[in-house]
Amino acid sequence: MTIHNLIVSLQAIVDNLNINVNIVLTDDDSVVMIFYPKENQIKVNLKSLEYSCEIYNLSLEVYSRIILYHELGHVLDPELEELENVITSSFNLLIKNGFNEILLEMIKENRILAEKNAWRIAESFIEKDLYDVFVNIKQDSLEEAMEIEELNKRKIILMYEMAEVEGYIEVLKQHSKN
């Protein structure tokens, strides 16, 4: 399947479901597919997609469809905007007021909740013959999301510890006031 055919195929799925979002390519190798609400786009990285297909021993068509359904879950998630606002506000408070374990946990939990919501919504699109594969990918994805969010939380804690040791906390606070 060519890149063009893949994008056309994914866009046809979206159009058949009457969902208003555009499928586009991205060079960002850190993602397989990702929904950008402000741009109303689902960005697809073919290289990452092909790599993931190999891991699951699935065809490009099958794997990309499952991941597309997950991204459509984000598109259709009525809580997504609120979750993103809470995450952004929490980050802003961290910058303004300094380290806060509760805010870090809130960021982590809201990001994981966004992923859970997307997978829950995606399940409504899955064909019966793909259900077992879907469940396997969903479980792996949620486990990975939890691990990543825990690592992100630890990274922020370390950044604050380093800033405190180096005396930069006041600089961060002053910068956020401007």
Wavefront OBJ file of the C-alpha trace (Angstrom):
o trace
v 0.000 0.000 0.000
v 1.382 3.407 -0.945
v 1.428 6.333 1.465
v -1.190 8.082 -0.634
v -3.462 5.018 -0.644
v -3.143 4.669 3.136
v -4.148 8.277 3.749
v -7.037 7.989 1.270
v -8.173 4.751 2.925
v -8.084 6.245 6.438
v -9.855 9.396 5.280
v -12.554 7.232 3.648
v -13.152 5.469 6.991
v -13.509 8.834 8.717
v -15.802 10.167 6.007
v -17.986 7.031 6.080
v -18.433 7.548 9.811
v -19.428 11.193 9.155
v -16.673 12.517 11.405
v -15.206 15.874 10.477
v -11.436 15.461 10.827
v -8.609 15.416 8.287
v -5.937 12.732 7.973
v -2.459 14.050 7.139
v 1.110 12.764 7.162
v 3.715 13.857 9.700
v 7.481 13.427 9.888
v 7.327 13.195 13.690
v 8.741 9.729 14.373
v 7.690 9.889 18.023
v 4.055 9.207 17.084
v 2.159 6.570 15.146
v -1.025 8.653 14.930
v -2.032 11.661 16.957
v -5.075 13.925 17.060
v -4.462 17.675 17.064
v -7.755 19.306 18.110
v -6.767 22.876 17.230
v -5.879 21.805 13.690
v -8.713 19.255 13.488
v -6.233 16.732 12.117
v -5.089 13.220 12.814
v -1.439 13.065 11.888
v 0.022 9.763 10.704
v 3.669 8.748 10.663
v 4.112 5.907 8.195
v 7.530 4.817 9.514
v 6.241 4.460 13.088
v 3.073 2.799 11.842
v 5.005 0.175 9.872
v 7.253 -0.515 12.867
v 4.229 -1.077 15.124
v 2.647 -3.374 12.529
v 5.734 -5.564 12.731
v 5.547 -5.725 16.521
v 1.942 -6.953 16.404
v 2.437 -8.995 13.238
v -0.524 -7.233 11.629
v -1.091 -5.808 8.194
v -0.787 -2.063 7.756
v -4.500 -1.878 6.942
v -5.628 -3.664 10.112
v -3.264 -1.950 12.540
v -3.823 1.522 11.085
v -7.599 1.041 11.307
v -7.418 0.096 15.008
v -5.201 3.067 15.815
v -7.402 5.353 13.723
v -10.406 4.248 15.786
v -8.467 5.140 18.932
v -7.680 8.607 17.559
v -11.318 9.019 16.566
v -12.077 8.234 20.199
v -10.140 11.402 21.083
v -12.006 13.337 18.374
v -15.373 12.240 19.791
v -14.472 12.455 23.494
v -16.793 15.055 25.046
v -14.398 15.379 28.014
v -11.201 15.941 26.018
v -11.281 19.745 26.003
v -11.957 19.882 29.739
v -9.181 17.361 30.442
v -6.730 19.377 28.339
v -7.744 22.576 30.165
v -7.128 20.940 33.550
v -3.734 19.675 32.376
v -2.723 23.093 31.012
v -3.945 24.921 34.129
v -2.074 22.479 36.348
v 1.146 23.018 34.396
v 0.687 26.783 34.632
v 0.204 26.538 38.403
v 3.344 24.405 38.688
v 5.338 27.058 36.889
v 3.791 29.921 38.834
v 3.764 28.436 42.338
v 6.460 25.785 42.259
v 6.432 22.074 42.878
v 3.182 20.456 43.949
v 2.740 16.672 44.085
v -1.052 16.929 43.856
v -0.870 18.928 40.617
v 1.593 16.442 39.137
v -0.702 13.558 39.985
v -3.659 15.457 38.508
v -1.767 15.952 35.224
v -0.852 12.280 35.093
v -4.363 11.045 35.911
v -6.051 13.363 33.401
v -3.711 12.299 30.600
v -4.385 8.642 31.367
v -8.133 9.327 31.563
v -8.003 10.892 28.067
v -6.389 7.685 26.769
v -8.923 5.458 28.523
v -11.791 7.519 27.136
v -10.421 7.282 23.593
v -10.064 3.492 23.803
v -13.552 3.145 25.285
v -15.048 5.172 22.435
v -12.902 3.327 19.855
v -14.376 0.018 20.978
v -17.712 1.016 19.456
v -16.095 1.044 15.986
v -14.267 -2.290 16.186
v -15.418 -5.118 13.961
v -16.031 -8.417 15.786
v -13.207 -10.221 13.978
v -10.708 -7.604 15.249
v -11.929 -7.464 18.843
v -9.220 -9.690 20.386
v -6.446 -7.843 18.554
v -8.031 -4.542 19.604
v -8.074 -5.571 23.277
v -4.404 -6.587 23.121
v -3.330 -3.288 21.527
v -5.518 -1.327 23.941
v -3.978 -3.053 26.981
v -0.445 -2.487 25.708
v -1.199 1.131 24.906
v -2.725 1.883 28.313
v 0.160 0.192 30.126
v 2.614 2.221 28.058
v 0.666 5.441 28.736
v 0.785 4.778 32.483
v 4.522 4.109 32.360
v 5.171 7.226 30.275
v 3.094 9.432 32.551
v 4.871 8.094 35.630
v 8.221 8.826 33.952
v 7.023 12.325 33.012
v 6.021 12.907 36.621
v 9.439 11.755 37.844
v 11.133 13.958 35.244
v 9.272 17.035 36.500
v 10.125 16.168 40.112
v 13.804 15.880 39.172
v 13.674 19.168 37.271
v 12.305 20.917 40.358
v 14.890 19.256 42.578
v 17.669 20.345 40.218
v 16.279 23.871 39.990
v 16.082 24.066 43.770
v 19.646 22.844 44.192
v 20.863 25.287 41.561
v 18.794 28.162 42.986
v 16.564 28.628 39.953
v 13.158 28.223 41.586
v 12.816 31.973 42.178
v 13.881 32.621 38.588
v 11.117 30.262 37.342
v 8.540 31.989 39.533
v 9.616 35.469 38.384
v 9.573 34.390 34.756
v 6.016 33.035 35.045
v 4.786 36.394 36.424
v 5.913 38.232 33.282
l 1 2 3 4 5 6 7 8 9 10 11 12 13 14 15 16 17 18 19 20 21 22 23 24 25 26 27 28 29 30 31 32 33 34 35 36 37 38 39 40 41 42 43 44 45 46 47 48 49 50 51 52 53 54 55 56 57 58 59 60 61 62 63 64 65 66 67 68 69 70 71 72 73 74 75 76 77 78 79 80 81 82 83 84 85 86 87 88 89 90 91 92 93 94 95 96 97 98 99 100 101 102 103 104 105 106 107 108 109 110 111 112 113 114 115 116 117 118 119 120 121 122 123 124 125 126 127 128 129 130 131 132 133 134 135 136 137 138 139 140 141 142 143 144 145 146 147 148 149 150 151 152 153 154 155 156 157 158 159 160 161 162 163 164 165 166 167 168 169 170 171 172 173 174 175 176 177 178
